[in-house]
Amino acid sequence: MLTCAAVLSAAPVEIAKSLDVAVPMRDGVRLSANVFRPEASGRYPTILVRTPYNKGRDISPNYVAFVEHGYAVVVQDVRGRYTSEGVFHPLQQEPADGNDTLDWIARQPWSDGKIGMLGGSYVGIVQWKVAVLNNPHLKAIFPAVSGCDDYRDRFYSPGGAFKLGQRLLWMSENLRAPRYHPDFSKFVLHLPLRTSDVAATGQPSDMFQEAVAHPSYDSFWKSISVREVLSQMHVPVFAVGGWFDNFVESDLEAYHLLQQSSAVHRILIGPWPHNKTIKLQGVDFGPDADIPLRGIQLEWFDQFLKGRDTPLLSEAPVRVFLMGANRWLDEHEWPPPARLERFYLQSRGRANSLAGDGKLAPFVPGREPADRFVYDPNDPVPTQGGAVCCNPKIFPWGPRDQRPVEQRRDVLVYTTPPLRKDVEVVGPIRLVLYAATSAPDTDFTAKLVDVHPDGRAENLTDGILRLRYRKSLDNPELAEPGKISKITIDAGVTANVFQKGHAIRLEVSSSNFPRFDRNPNTGGPVADAIELRKASETIYHDTQRPSYLLLPVVPH
């Protein structure tokens, strides 16, 4: 068998370069690509990288190892970006353009017709987009931090709130007009949402306008979703994600769906944000947290493009990093076997802020008063780290101390006593609430926090539900003010050991801004709202209405 050390030990080779090669698409548009291959004549398997971030004029150090290992590497500017022709329309263009590029590579005299794709974020998304077409030349993909659904990953939360901060930040850094200098702190506050594209970039964006025109998971999103057609995909996938990345829940869901039809797929999730090379501030996950991916990538492509027997397919298909214990778990399925344990919300009606009396307990509460707070969208709860993207200097990501947020009266805080033993939590996090509001529509948020003995409160996951989507993302239904609804908030996914002496904490509120847009509480189209109204929120937790946090606890 071939080991990672073996695949990385290839000797340096002379690299032949062909720059700005015109690749024709079916509609006549030509995309620009750089081709790098061993100088020795022959036919080689190819690694394709399709990027909106500028392919440049030379081979990146990231790709030299592939050429030295006997691969050709093609790096292409996607349509409408840098030296490629056409208009950039990311929600529509990538399947056909990717397919045409694969066919073009297979026709070249230096190609043996076998192609793999790699890259992260947008460069990973384009892999999923073309892989579902099952082009016979595409033998394997290696997407990182990319997800499988445009609605749930790139624009909206699984609960229907708009991912405001990261979407506008990405646009401001990649799509802004010449000589336009946007200010993140200002354009995230812009109203109405429908014209936030101009505030962030200085010009309108067709992509953004399409997204805000379809706030529900309707036929528009379903027609472009990879998630909807994963059962038809036959290309082997090795996916990589991070616990503090925006796409991690979708990466894991894609693997879960794929594993039902084939055992060939693999996934690896580390304690990383969107960019795994950036060190998270104030937290150390130990020396084993970083895994060099290049050797794994070479093994993956050797297996499927060169037909070599590598160790990867004999190893556990799921590898996730267990935070708290700071070690890797090898599993055979996702989610792994766990016991769903309920942690019930309890208080004497004063769970507001860290100074309140909110508790999490393993037993159903008795007759308890409800907790109440006022959500004012003019003064939303600020985002404090988390699975956000894409510039940590402007929009900080990862685990952060939540105590500044927990000082607010519009944040309900529920905490267990210090734990008497370790509690290992691996899998999806859900919060079931009995809630009422004075508004026809509002939001409810959840955040899972690991509280250290010194009081530091590190966020692990969070989520939000727009109340009009409490029954379905497809068919919104406004609430009846004052009526109690049983709702479930998707609060993300994690793998963490709450260590002995630590505590488990839950934060409940109605905003997490600018990670998510503000609900104006009017019940009208959120994208058009200029008026922002306050809402009185009530969370019930008693014998008849037992609100609870649902954690997948691994028994030991």
SULVEN-V60737 format. One record per residue. N is the residue number from 1. RES is the residue in one letter. SS is DSSP state (H for helix, E for strand, L for the rest). PSI is psi in radians with two decimals (999 if undefined). D_LAST is the distance of its C-alpha to the last C-alpha in whole Angstrom. Layout:
<<N & RES & SS & PSI & D_LAST> <N & RES & SS & PSI & D_LAST>>
This chain:
<<1 & M & L & 2.68 & 34> <2 & L & E & 2.29 & 35> <3 & T & L & 2.89 & 33> <4 & C & H & -0.69 & 33> <5 & A & H & -0.67 & 35> <6 & A & H & -0.77 & 37> <7 & V & H & -0.39 & 38> <8 & L & L & -0.02 & 38> <9 & S & L & 0.18 & 41> <10 & A & L & 2.52 & 44> <11 & A & L & 2.64 & 47> <12 & P & L & 2.54 & 49> <13 & V & L & 2.79 & 51> <14 & E & L & 2.38 & 54> <15 & I & E & 2.16 & 53> <16 & A & E & 2.36 & 56> <17 & K & E & 2.35 & 56> <18 & S & E & 2.01 & 57> <19 & L & E & 2.57 & 57> <20 & D & E & 0.78 & 57> <21 & V & E & 2.30 & 58> <22 & A & E & 2.12 & 58> <23 & V & E & 1.96 & 56> <24 & P & E & 2.37 & 58> <25 & M & L & 2.94 & 56> <26 & R & L & -0.42 & 57> <27 & D & L & 0.15 & 59> <28 & G & L & -0.25 & 61> <29 & V & L & 2.46 & 59> <30 & R & E & 2.19 & 58> <31 & L & E & 2.48 & 55> <32 & S & E & 2.32 & 55> <33 & A & E & 2.57 & 53> <34 & N & E & 2.38 & 53> <35 & V & E & 2.18 & 52> <36 & F & E & 2.31 & 51> <37 & R & E & 2.82 & 51> <38 & P & E & 2.44 & 52> <39 & E & L & -0.51 & 56> <40 & A & L & 2.37 & 56> <41 & S & L & 2.63 & 57> <42 & G & L & 3.08 & 55> <43 & R & L & 2.30 & 53> <44 & Y & E & 2.59 & 49> <45 & P & E & 2.71 & 46> <46 & T & E & 2.43 & 46> <47 & I & E & 2.14 & 43> <48 & L & E & 2.29 & 44> <49 & V & E & 2.09 & 43> <50 & R & E & 2.12 & 45> <51 & T & E & 2.54 & 45> <52 & P & L & 0.08 & 47> <53 & Y & L & 0.31 & 46> <54 & N & L & 1.89 & 49> <55 & K & L & -0.33 & 49> <56 & G & L & -2.83 & 52> <57 & R & L & 0.06 & 54> <58 & D & L & 2.93 & 52> <59 & I & L & 2.32 & 49> <60 & S & L & 2.54 & 46> <61 & P & H & -0.43 & 44> <62 & N & H & -0.42 & 41> <63 & Y & H & -0.13 & 43> <64 & V & H & -0.71 & 45> <65 & A & H & -0.57 & 42> <66 & F & H & -0.73 & 43> <67 & V & H & -0.75 & 47> <68 & E & H & -0.41 & 46> <69 & H & L & 0.17 & 44> <70 & G & L & 0.47 & 46> <71 & Y & E & 2.60 & 46> <72 & A & E & 2.60 & 48> <73 & V & E & 2.20 & 47> <74 & V & E & 2.13 & 48> <75 & V & E & 2.13 & 48> <76 & Q & E & 2.38 & 49> <77 & D & E & 2.25 & 50> <78 & V & L & 2.91 & 49> <79 & R & L & 2.31 & 52> <80 & G & L & 0.16 & 54> <81 & R & L & 2.31 & 52> <82 & Y & L & -2.00 & 54> <83 & T & L & 0.15 & 56> <84 & S & L & 2.54 & 55> <85 & E & L & 3.02 & 58> <86 & G & L & 3.14 & 57> <87 & V & L & 2.30 & 55> <88 & F & L & 1.98 & 52> <89 & H & L & 1.35 & 50> <90 & P & H & -0.49 & 46> <91 & L & H & -0.26 & 45> <92 & Q & H & -0.49 & 48> <93 & Q & H & -0.44 & 49> <94 & E & H & -0.61 & 46> <95 & P & H & -0.92 & 45> <96 & A & H & -0.76 & 49> <97 & D & H & -0.70 & 50> <98 & G & H & -0.72 & 47> <99 & N & H & -0.75 & 48> <100 & D & H & -0.63 & 51> <101 & T & H & -0.71 & 50> <102 & L & H & -0.78 & 48> <103 & D & H & -0.66 & 51> <104 & W & H & -0.80 & 54> <105 & I & H & -0.76 & 51> <106 & A & H & -0.40 & 52> <107 & R & H & -0.19 & 55> <108 & Q & L & 2.57 & 56> <109 & P & L & -0.34 & 57> <110 & W & L & 0.01 & 55> <111 & S & E & 2.44 & 52> <112 & D & E & 0.10 & 50> <113 & G & E & -0.02 & 49> <114 & K & E & 2.22 & 46> <115 & I & E & 2.45 & 44> <116 & G & E & 2.79 & 41> <117 & M & E & 2.58 & 40> <118 & L & E & 2.94 & 38> <119 & G & E & 2.92 & 37> <120 & G & E & 2.85 & 35> <121 & S & L & -2.22 & 36> <122 & Y & H & -0.63 & 39> <123 & V & H & -0.36 & 40> <124 & G & H & -0.65 & 37> <125 & I & H & -0.74 & 38> <126 & V & H & -0.45 & 41> <127 & Q & H & -0.84 & 39> <128 & W & H & -0.71 & 37> <129 & K & H & -0.67 & 40> <130 & V & H & -0.47 & 42> <131 & A & H & -0.59 & 39> <132 & V & L & -0.20 & 40> <133 & L & L & -0.21 & 43> <134 & N & L & 0.76 & 42> <135 & N & L & 2.27 & 45> <136 & P & L & -0.33 & 46> <137 & H & L & -0.35 & 46> <138 & L & E & 1.91 & 42> <139 & K & E & -0.39 & 40> <140 & A & E & 2.67 & 37> <141 & I & E & 2.78 & 36> <142 & F & E & 1.21 & 34> <143 & P & E & 2.53 & 33> <144 & A & E & 2.54 & 32> <145 & V & L & 1.08 & 31> <146 & S & L & -0.54 & 33> <147 & G & L & 3.12 & 32> <148 & C & L & 0.20 & 33> <149 & D & L & 2.11 & 35> <150 & D & H & -0.71 & 38> <151 & Y & H & -0.97 & 38> <152 & R & H & -0.35 & 34> <153 & D & H & -0.91 & 34> <154 & R & H & -0.47 & 37> <155 & F & H & -0.75 & 39> <156 & Y & E & 2.79 & 37> <157 & S & L & 2.89 & 33> <158 & P & L & -0.23 & 31> <159 & G & L & 0.15 & 33> <160 & G & L & 0.06 & 36> <161 & A & L & 2.57 & 37> <162 & F & E & 2.33 & 39> <163 & K & L & 1.34 & 37> <164 & L & H & -1.00 & 40> <165 & G & H & -0.91 & 40> <166 & Q & H & -0.58 & 39> <167 & R & H & -0.82 & 41> <168 & L & H & -0.61 & 44> <169 & L & H & -0.79 & 43> <170 & W & H & -0.77 & 43> <171 & M & H & -0.73 & 46> <172 & S & H & -0.51 & 48> <173 & E & H & -0.31 & 47> <174 & N & H & -0.39 & 48> <175 & L & L & 0.22 & 50> <176 & R & L & 2.65 & 52> <177 & A & L & 2.69 & 56> <178 & P & L & 2.42 & 58> <179 & R & L & 0.31 & 59> <180 & Y & L & 2.31 & 57> <181 & H & L & 1.56 & 54> <182 & P & L & 2.69 & 52> <183 & D & L & 1.96 & 50> <184 & F & H & -0.76 & 46> <185 & S & H & -0.35 & 46> <186 & K & H & -0.79 & 49> <187 & F & H & -0.35 & 49> <188 & V & L & -0.32 & 45> <189 & L & L & -0.10 & 47> <190 & H & L & 2.41 & 50> <191 & L & L & 2.51 & 51> <192 & P & L & 2.81 & 51> <193 & L & H & -0.59 & 48> <194 & R & H & -0.44 & 50> <195 & T & H & 0.31 & 53> <196 & S & H & -0.38 & 50> <197 & D & H & -0.73 & 50> <198 & V & H & -0.68 & 54> <199 & A & H & -0.62 & 52> <200 & A & H & -0.50 & 50> <201 & T & H & -0.23 & 52> <202 & G & L & 0.06 & 56> <203 & Q & L & 2.73 & 56> <204 & P & L & 2.69 & 55> <205 & S & L & 2.12 & 52> <206 & D & H & -0.70 & 52> <207 & M & H & -0.84 & 48> <208 & F & H & -0.75 & 48> <209 & Q & H & -0.67 & 50> <210 & E & H & -0.73 & 49> <211 & A & H & -0.83 & 45> <212 & V & H & -0.32 & 46> <213 & A & H & -0.21 & 49> <214 & H & L & 1.28 & 46> <215 & P & L & -0.32 & 43> <216 & S & L & 2.83 & 42> <217 & Y & L & 1.39 & 40> <218 & D & L & -2.92 & 43> <219 & S & H & -0.50 & 45> <220 & F & H & -0.89 & 46> <221 & W & H & -0.70 & 42> <222 & K & H & -0.58 & 41> <223 & S & H & -0.36 & 44> <224 & I & H & 0.08 & 43> <225 & S & L & 2.25 & 39> <226 & V & L & -0.67 & 37> <227 & R & H & -0.65 & 34> <228 & E & H & -0.38 & 36> <229 & V & H & 0.28 & 37> <230 & L & H & -0.55 & 34> <231 & S & H & -0.31 & 34> <232 & Q & H & -0.07 & 38> <233 & M & L & 2.38 & 37> <234 & H & L & 0.03 & 37> <235 & V & L & 2.24 & 37> <236 & P & E & 2.40 & 33> <237 & V & E & 2.27 & 32> <238 & F & E & 1.86 & 29> <239 & A & E & 2.53 & 29> <240 & V & E & 2.39 & 27> <241 & G & E & 3.14 & 26> <242 & G & E & 2.50 & 25> <243 & W & L & -0.41 & 23> <244 & F & L & 0.52 & 26> <245 & D & L & 2.54 & 28> <246 & N & L & -0.50 & 30> <247 & F & L & -0.01 & 30> <248 & V & H & -0.70 & 26> <249 & E & H & -0.68 & 25> <250 & S & H & -0.65 & 28> <251 & D & H & -0.79 & 27> <252 & L & H & -0.64 & 24> <253 & E & H & -0.69 & 26> <254 & A & H & -0.78 & 28> <255 & Y & H & -0.75 & 26> <256 & H & H & -0.72 & 24> <257 & L & H & -0.69 & 28> <258 & L & H & -0.63 & 29> <259 & Q & H & -0.28 & 26> <260 & Q & L & -0.37 & 27> <261 & S & L & -0.24 & 30> <262 & S & L & 2.49 & 30> <263 & A & L & 0.09 & 27> <264 & V & L & -0.40 & 29> <265 & H & L & 2.72 & 28> <266 & R & E & 2.69 & 26> <267 & I & E & 2.55 & 24> <268 & L & E & 2.18 & 23> <269 & I & E & 2.13 & 22> <270 & G & E & 3.10 & 23> <271 & P & L & 0.97 & 23> <272 & W & L & 2.76 & 26> <273 & P & L & -2.78 & 29> <274 & H & L & -0.53 & 32> <275 & N & L & 1.87 & 33> <276 & K & L & -0.25 & 31> <277 & T & L & -0.21 & 33> <278 & I & L & 2.20 & 34> <279 & K & L & 2.30 & 32> <280 & L & L & 2.40 & 30> <281 & Q & L & 2.41 & 32> <282 & G & L & 0.19 & 30> <283 & V & L & 2.47 & 26> <284 & D & L & 2.02 & 25> <285 & F & L & 0.20 & 22> <286 & G & L & 2.98 & 23> <287 & P & L & -0.35 & 25> <288 & D & L & -0.04 & 23> <289 & A & L & -0.56 & 23> <290 & D & L & 2.22 & 26> <291 & I & L & 2.13 & 27> <292 & P & L & 2.17 & 31> <293 & L & L & -0.31 & 31> <294 & R & H & -0.76 & 34> <295 & G & H & -0.67 & 33> <296 & I & H & -0.72 & 31> <297 & Q & H & -0.77 & 34> <298 & L & H & -0.72 & 36> <299 & E & H & -0.77 & 34> <300 & W & H & -0.81 & 33> <301 & F & H & -0.58 & 37> <302 & D & H & -0.68 & 38> <303 & Q & H & -0.79 & 36> <304 & F & H & -0.34 & 38> <305 & L & H & -0.46 & 41> <306 & K & L & -0.12 & 42> <307 & G & L & 0.43 & 40> <308 & R & L & 2.57 & 39> <309 & D & L & 1.93 & 36> <310 & T & E & 2.88 & 33> <311 & P & H & -0.29 & 29> <312 & L & H & -0.72 & 28> <313 & L & H & -0.15 & 28> <314 & S & H & -0.06 & 26> <315 & E & L & 2.88 & 23> <316 & A & L & 2.38 & 20> <317 & P & L & -0.33 & 22> <318 & V & E & 2.15 & 20> <319 & R & E & 2.05 & 19> <320 & V & E & 2.57 & 18> <321 & F & E & 2.23 & 18> <322 & L & E & 1.78 & 15> <323 & M & E & 2.76 & 17> <324 & G & L & -0.97 & 16> <325 & A & L & -0.38 & 14> <326 & N & L & 0.92 & 17> <327 & R & E & 2.87 & 16> <328 & W & E & 2.50 & 16> <329 & L & E & 2.33 & 14> <330 & D & E & 2.08 & 16> <331 & E & E & 2.81 & 15> <332 & H & L & -0.03 & 18> <333 & E & L & 2.81 & 18> <334 & W & L & 2.33 & 18> <335 & P & L & 2.69 & 17> <336 & P & L & 2.86 & 14> <337 & P & L & 2.32 & 12> <338 & A & L & 2.80 & 10> <339 & R & E & 2.14 & 11> <340 & L & E & 1.97 & 14> <341 & E & E & 2.42 & 14> <342 & R & E & 2.31 & 17> <343 & F & E & 1.89 & 19> <344 & Y & E & 2.42 & 22> <345 & L & E & 2.34 & 25> <346 & Q & E & 2.57 & 27> <347 & S & L & 3.07 & 30> <348 & R & L & 0.52 & 34> <349 & G & L & 0.25 & 35> <350 & R & L & 0.94 & 35> <351 & A & L & 0.07 & 32> <352 & N & E & 2.14 & 35> <353 & S & L & 3.00 & 34> <354 & L & L & -0.41 & 31> <355 & A & L & -0.04 & 34> <356 & G & L & -2.94 & 33> <357 & D & L & 0.42 & 31> <358 & G & L & 2.41 & 28> <359 & K & E & 2.71 & 25> <360 & L & E & 2.28 & 22> <361 & A & E & 2.70 & 20> <362 & P & L & 0.04 & 18> <363 & F & L & 2.70 & 21> <364 & V & L & 2.32 & 24> <365 & P & L & 2.86 & 27> <366 & G & L & -2.44 & 30> <367 & R & L & 1.83 & 34> <368 & E & L & 2.56 & 33> <369 & P & L & 2.66 & 36> <370 & A & L & 2.80 & 35> <371 & D & E & 2.50 & 35> <372 & R & E & 2.59 & 38> <373 & F & E & 2.88 & 39> <374 & V & E & 2.18 & 42> <375 & Y & E & 2.07 & 41> <376 & D & E & 1.87 & 44> <377 & P & H & -0.24 & 44> <378 & N & H & -0.22 & 47> <379 & D & H & 1.15 & 44> <380 & P & L & 2.79 & 41> <381 & V & L & 2.20 & 37> <382 & P & E & 2.52 & 37> <383 & T & L & 2.35 & 35> <384 & Q & L & 1.46 & 33> <385 & G & L & -2.74 & 31> <386 & G & E & -2.89 & 29> <387 & A & L & 1.19 & 29> <388 & V & L & 3.04 & 33> <389 & C & L & 2.63 & 35> <390 & C & L & 0.11 & 38> <391 & N & L & 1.81 & 39> <392 & P & L & -0.30 & 37> <393 & K & L & -0.52 & 40> <394 & I & L & -0.69 & 41> <395 & F & L & 1.45 & 38> <396 & P & L & 2.49 & 35> <397 & W & L & 3.04 & 32> <398 & G & E & -2.96 & 28> <399 & P & L & 2.29 & 27> <400 & R & L & 2.71 & 29> <401 & D & E & 2.11 & 29> <402 & Q & L & 0.00 & 30> <403 & R & L & -0.59 & 31> <404 & P & L & -0.67 & 35> <405 & V & H & -0.64 & 34> <406 & E & H & -0.02 & 32> <407 & Q & H & -0.23 & 36> <408 & R & L & 2.53 & 37> <409 & R & L & -0.35 & 38> <410 & D & L & 0.30 & 37> <411 & V & L & 2.06 & 34> <412 & L & E & 2.33 & 31> <413 & V & E & 2.15 & 29> <414 & Y & E & 2.23 & 25> <415 & T & E & 2.46 & 23> <416 & T & L & 2.83 & 20> <417 & P & L & 2.88 & 21> <418 & P & L & 2.35 & 19> <419 & L & L & 2.44 & 15> <420 & R & L & -0.23 & 14> <421 & K & L & 2.87 & 11> <422 & D & L & 2.49 & 10> <423 & V & E & 1.97 & 9> <424 & E & E & 2.08 & 9> <425 & V & E & 2.09 & 11> <426 & V & E & 1.96 & 13> <427 & G & E & -2.88 & 16> <428 & P & E & 2.52 & 19> <429 & I & E & 2.28 & 20> <430 & R & E & 2.57 & 22> <431 & L & E & 2.18 & 24> <432 & V & E & 2.10 & 26> <433 & L & E & 2.51 & 29> <434 & Y & E & 1.89 & 32> <435 & A & E & 2.67 & 34> <436 & A & E & 2.75 & 38> <437 & T & E & 2.72 & 41> <438 & S & L & -0.11 & 44> <439 & A & L & 2.80 & 45> <440 & P & L & -0.28 & 45> <441 & D & L & 2.52 & 43> <442 & T & L & -3.07 & 40> <443 & D & E & 2.67 & 37> <444 & F & E & 2.39 & 33> <445 & T & E & 2.77 & 31> <446 & A & E & 2.49 & 27> <447 & K & E & 2.23 & 26> <448 & L & E & 2.28 & 22> <449 & V & E & 2.41 & 22> <450 & D & E & 2.01 & 20> <451 & V & E & 2.10 & 22> <452 & H & L & 2.81 & 22> <453 & P & L & -0.49 & 23> <454 & D & L & 0.06 & 26> <455 & G & L & -0.28 & 27> <456 & R & L & 2.29 & 27> <457 & A & E & 1.74 & 25> <458 & E & E & 2.20 & 24> <459 & N & E & 2.48 & 24> <460 & L & E & -0.89 & 22> <461 & T & E & 2.86 & 23> <462 & D & E & 2.94 & 26> <463 & G & E & 2.97 & 28> <464 & I & E & 2.54 & 31> <465 & L & E & 2.13 & 33> <466 & R & E & 2.11 & 37> <467 & L & H & -0.54 & 37> <468 & R & H & -0.29 & 40> <469 & Y & H & 0.35 & 37> <470 & R & L & -0.44 & 35> <471 & K & L & -0.57 & 36> <472 & S & L & 2.50 & 36> <473 & L & L & -0.34 & 37> <474 & D & L & -0.71 & 40> <475 & N & L & 1.63 & 42> <476 & P & L & 2.56 & 42> <477 & E & L & 2.07 & 43> <478 & L & L & 2.73 & 44> <479 & A & L & 2.74 & 43> <480 & E & L & 2.02 & 45> <481 & P & L & 2.29 & 45> <482 & G & L & -0.24 & 43> <483 & K & L & 2.37 & 42> <484 & I & L & 2.25 & 38> <485 & S & E & 2.46 & 36> <486 & K & E & 2.04 & 32> <487 & I & E & 2.72 & 31> <488 & T & E & 2.18 & 28> <489 & I & E & 2.15 & 28> <490 & D & E & 1.92 & 26> <491 & A & E & 0.36 & 24> <492 & G & E & -2.76 & 23> <493 & V & E & 2.58 & 20> <494 & T & E & 3.00 & 18> <495 & A & E & 1.90 & 15> <496 & N & E & 2.43 & 14> <497 & V & E & 2.00 & 12> <498 & F & E & 1.86 & 14> <499 & Q & L & 2.74 & 14> <500 & K & L & 2.30 & 14> <501 & G & L & -0.33 & 18> <502 & H & L & 3.11 & 18> <503 & A & E & 2.69 & 19> <504 & I & E & 2.27 & 18> <505 & R & E & 2.53 & 22> <506 & L & E & 2.30 & 24> <507 & E & E & 2.36 & 27> <508 & V & E & 2.29 & 30> <509 & S & E & -2.74 & 33> <510 & S & L & 0.17 & 36> <511 & S & L & 2.67 & 36> <512 & N & L & 1.45 & 35> <513 & F & E & 2.34 & 38> <514 & P & L & 0.33 & 39> <515 & R & L & -0.78 & 36> <516 & F & L & 2.68 & 37> <517 & D & L & 2.85 & 40> <518 & R & L & 2.30 & 42> <519 & N & L & 2.16 & 42> <520 & P & L & -0.12 & 46> <521 & N & L & 0.28 & 45> <522 & T & L & -0.42 & 48> <523 & G & L & -0.15 & 47> <524 & G & L & -3.10 & 49> <525 & P & L & 2.12 & 49> <526 & V & H & -0.63 & 46> <527 & A & H & -0.37 & 48> <528 & D & H & -0.03 & 51> <529 & A & L & 2.33 & 51> <530 & I & L & -0.62 & 53> <531 & E & L & 2.34 & 52> <532 & L & L & 2.20 & 49> <533 & R & L & 2.63 & 48> <534 & K & E & 2.67 & 46> <535 & A & E & 2.40 & 44> <536 & S & E & 2.11 & 43> <537 & E & E & 2.49 & 39> <538 & T & E & 2.27 & 37> <539 & I & E & 2.09 & 33> <540 & Y & E & 2.52 & 33> <541 & H & L & 1.53 & 30> <542 & D & L & -3.02 & 31> <543 & T & L & -0.73 & 30> <544 & Q & L & -0.41 & 32> <545 & R & L & 1.24 & 31> <546 & P & L & 1.67 & 27> <547 & S & L & 2.48 & 27> <548 & Y & E & 2.65 & 23> <549 & L & E & 2.29 & 21> <550 & L & E & 1.99 & 18> <551 & L & E & 2.36 & 15> <552 & P & E & 1.73 & 13> <553 & V & E & 2.22 & 9> <554 & V & L & 2.08 & 7> <555 & P & L & 2.57 & 4> <556 & H & L & 999 & 0>>
